[in-house]
Amino acid sequence: MKKRICLFFLLISAHCFAQDSVATKKISNEIGVNSVLLIKQVLSNNPSNTLSQLPYQVIYTLHFNKSGIGVRLGLGINQSSTETEIQGLNSPRKTTSFSSSIRLGINKNFVTYKKIVCNAFLDITNDQANSETTTETTDQFNVSTLREKISSKSSSTGGEIGFGVKYCFNKHIALYIETPLQIKFTATNETDELTTIDSNGATTAFEQTISNTKGTSTKIFLPTTLFLNIIF
């Protein structure tokens, strides 16, 4: 898998250089990959544990070169599943989680000096996060099975403003960092579902809401997310 990732970027880079032209394009495309998370994948390390990272694994910008304005998109998806062996339980405790982050907005290049480009941006953002933890036990007489599933669903909508700096190695390869200020409105719902299965296989289910939470948060991301950008 690691070799395929490296080969993919080599092929993209070669394709970009093959398309190089002296003439200035009216429109250009730019794709960026969160290189900190990429290093984590390739080296099996975890640098993002100590560095606060933007949730976007891939970013894309459609540049209108004459005006310096661009339309940009960011996307991040994370999924995990774990099983924990606990003494006294019929089966391992299972925990699954899924989260997604997306942003859509515009940016404007306001400074271009040699190989450095600075921009300001404005985005709308949306984040979704779901998790489930399932635990299964039996009563003291080993007659009935009790299955408990605790679920959490969170949805955030908001916006962000900020500025970014790009260093261009050449016309096609660049490194990019940014510092956004995010404001989010978040709603979280937690439920507890209890299912009892008797010795005959009959089931009885009961579900209750643990909590409903709504809130507003503000966060500034330091420029610790480094994107490797390919321009074509």
N, C-alpha and C positions, 0 to 999 in steps of 0.2 A: 504494500500500500504506500509506504514511504517513497519507494522508487517511482511509483506511478505519479505521485504528486510532483516530485522534482522534474520528471520527464514532461509533465503537462506544462509547467511553467517554462521549460526550455523551448518547447514547441511554440508556445504563444509568443515568446520573445523573438524567436527566429522569424515567425510570421510577420511580426510588427516591423522588424528591420527590413524585411523584404519589400514592405509596402512604403518605405521611406520616400518622400518626395520633396523637392525644393519648393514647390508651390505651397502657399499657406491654405489650409483647408478652412472652409466656412464652419464646418461642424466636426467635432472630434469626440471620441468616446474614451472613457477612463474607467478601468476596473481596478479596485483595490482589495487586497486580502489582508486581514489582521495577522501580521507577521508574528506577533507574540504568541497567538494561539497556534499558528503554523509551527513555530519552533517547539511548542509544547507537544504537538502531535508527532513531529519527526523525532525528537530527542526523548520522548516519553518523560519529559520533565513537567513542572507545573509552575512557571513563572507568574501566571496570572493570580496565584494565591496571594502574593504579596503586592501585586500591582493592580489597582482598580482599573478594570478594562471596560471599554464600551462594549455593549452586548452584540455588536454587529460583526459577523465574520466576513461578510463581503459587502463592499460599497460600489456603487456605479454612478457615474456622472456623465450627462450629455452636455457638452460644452458648445455654446454659440460663441465662437472665438472672437468675432468682431466686437461684440458688445461686452464680452467678459462675463456674461451671465451663464449659469449652468443649472440644469435640473438634476437633482440627485436622489438616490435611493439607497437605503441600507437594510440589510437582512441578516438576522441571526436566529439559529434554531439549535436547541440543546435537548437531548433526551437521555435518560439514564434508567437503569433497572438494577436493583440489588436484592439479594436474599441473605438474611441473617439467621444463623442457627442459634436458637435460644432453648436452654434446658426446660423441659416441661411442656413445650409446644409440639403439636402433632406434625407440623411442617414448618419450614423456615418462614420467618416474617418477610413479606415481600413489599418492597417500596418502589414505586415507579413515578417518574416525574417527566414533564414535558414543558418546555417554555419556548416562546417565540417573541422576537422583537423586530419591529419594522419602523422605518422612518421615510418620509417623503418631503422634499423641500426644494429650495433654490439657494444658490450661492452666487457671489459676485467677487471676481478678482479685482482687488483695489491697489495692489502693489506688485510690480514685476521688476525684479532687479537681478540681472544676469541669470543665475540658475535658481533663484528663489522666487516663489509666487505666494502671496498672502491673499486669503479670501475671508469674507464674512458670510454667514449662512443663517437661514431660518427654516426650521423643519416642524412638521407635526409628527408625533410618535405614538405608537401603540405597543403595549406589552401584554402578553398572556402567559399565565403560569398555572399548571395543574399538577397535583400530586395525590397519590393514593398509597395508603399503608394498610395492608391486610394481615391480620393475626388470627390464627385458628387454635382453639383449645377445646378440651373435653371437661365435662363435669366430674365431680369426685367419684362417681359410680361408673364412669366410662360408658354412659348410656347416650348422652346427647353431645352434639358438637356445636360449639359456639364460634361463629365467624364474625369478626369485627373489622369493618372497613372505615377508616377515617380519610375523608377527602377534603382537599383544599383547592379552591379555584379563585384566581386573582386576575383582575383586568385593570390595566392602567392606560389612560389616555392623557396626552399633554402636548407639550411643545418644547423646543429648544432653540437657543440662539448662541452664537459664538463665532470664533475665528479659527482659521487653520493656516498652517505653513507647509509648503511643499518644496522639496529640494529635487530638482531635475538633474539626473545624471546625463541624460541625453533627451532626444525627442520622444522616446518611448518608455523609459524607465524612470521612476521617481519614488521618493519616500515622502509620506504625508503624516502629519500629526495635527490634532485639533483639540480645542478646549471649549466644550459646550456647557451652557447653563441650562439644566433641564427642570421643568416644572411638570409634575404629574398629579393626576387625580386618580386615586386607586380605590377599588371596591374588592373586598375579600370575603368569601363565604366558606365556612367550615362545617362539615356535617359528619355525623357518626351513625353508621348503619350497622345494626346488630341482626344477625340471622342465626336462628336456632334450628338445628336439624336433629330430629329424634331418631330412635333406633329403627323406625319403620320408613325413614326417608322423608317424612313430612317436614315442611319448613315453615317457620314463622319469622317474619321480618318486621323490624321496627327501625325507623329512621328519625333522628332528631338533629336540629340545627345547633351547633356548638356556639358559633358566633357569626355575626355580620358586621364587618368593619368598613368604614369609609374614611378616607383621609387625603390630605394634600402633602406633597413632599417637594423639596427643592434640593438640587445637588449640582455641584460643579465637578466636572471630570478634569483631572490634571492631564497634561499631554503625555500619558504613558502608553497609549495605544498607538503602535507604529504600523501604518499600512504600507504595503508594497504595491505600488500602482503601475499598471501597464496602460499606456496611452496609444490609441490607434485611430 
